[in-house]
Amino acid sequence: MTVESIGPLDHISKTKKNSKTARSKSVKHKDSIQLSEEARAKSEIYKIAEIAKQSPNVRLDKVAEAKKKLEDPSYINQHAIEVVAEKILESFDI
């Protein structure tokens, strides 16, 4: 009994090995996002906090005291706003 080759059994091997796939046309889209004002404000606060953490002149006891005062809703009044505004203007020599 003689067994002769009948060729490849799978259909994949019948395809041409040299055929190249067609490249899709590249579509140029730019990704974009939109941030809310709240997100921008929080981002700015985060950046400032990071700068303050890296600064050697930050007195953590004063920062903690200021945070505690700002958490009290009765602390922020017109007098406090005026005092802070004056100190900011003085620090910039305005």
C-alpha positions as a printed Julia matrix, in Angstrom:
94×3 Matrix{Float64}:
   0.0    0.0    0.0
   1.33   3.39  -0.99
   0.2    6.69   0.54
   0.6    9.7   -1.69
   0.66  13.32  -0.63
  -2.62  15.04  -1.16
  -1.42  18.54  -0.35
  -2.08  20.89   2.53
  -5.22  20.27   4.48
  -5.71  23.7    5.96
  -7.02  26.55   3.86
  -4.68  29.12   5.37
  -1.59  27.64   3.81
  -3.19  28.0    0.37
  -3.08  31.78   0.54
  -0.19  33.67  -0.89
   2.54  34.29   1.65
   3.8   37.43  -0.07
   0.59  39.38  -0.12
   0.72  42.59   1.87
  -2.19  43.96   3.8
  -3.5   47.32   2.75
  -2.75  50.09   5.19
  -5.67  52.08   6.4
  -5.58  55.77   5.74
  -4.48  57.54   8.86
  -7.04  59.92  10.21
  -5.59  62.78  12.19
  -7.8   63.54  15.16
  -6.59  65.35  18.21
  -7.83  64.29  21.59
  -9.17  67.06  23.76
 -10.78  67.51  27.13
 -12.64  70.34  28.78
 -12.15  71.13  32.45
 -14.76  72.75  34.61
 -13.92  75.9   36.53
 -14.0   73.87  39.74
 -11.46  71.41  38.35
  -9.19  74.25  37.24
  -9.39  75.87  40.67
  -8.58  72.6   42.42
  -5.68  72.04  40.04
  -4.32  75.49  40.84
  -4.66  74.86  44.58
  -2.86  71.53  44.18
   0.01  73.19  42.3
   0.35  75.89  44.94
   0.29  73.3   47.73
   3.05  71.32  46.02
   5.19  74.44  45.68
   4.58  75.27  49.34
   5.59  71.76  50.42
   8.89  72.09  48.57
   9.63  75.53  49.99
  11.91  75.49  53.05
  10.39  78.69  54.49
   6.94  77.26  55.2
   6.0   77.3   58.87
   3.71  74.31  59.2
   2.36  75.5   62.55
   1.13  78.74  60.94
  -0.37  76.82  58.0
  -2.25  74.51  60.38
  -3.51  77.52  62.35
  -4.71  79.24  59.18
  -6.49  76.08  57.98
  -8.26  75.78  61.31
  -9.38  79.41  61.19
 -10.62  79.1   57.6
 -12.74  76.08  58.48
 -14.69  78.25  60.93
 -17.44  79.99  58.9
 -17.6   82.92  61.33
 -13.89  83.7   60.85
 -14.22  85.01  57.31
 -15.85  88.4   57.62
 -15.27  91.79  56.03
 -12.59  92.76  58.55
 -10.61  89.57  57.93
 -10.84  90.09  54.17
  -9.58  93.66  54.46
  -6.66  92.66  56.7
  -5.59  89.9   54.32
  -5.94  92.19  51.31
  -3.75  94.82  52.98
  -1.07  92.24  53.81
  -1.07  90.97  50.24
  -0.71  94.5   48.89
   2.12  95.2   51.34
   3.95  92.02  50.34
   3.93  93.18  46.7
   4.78  96.79  47.62
   1.57  98.09  46.07
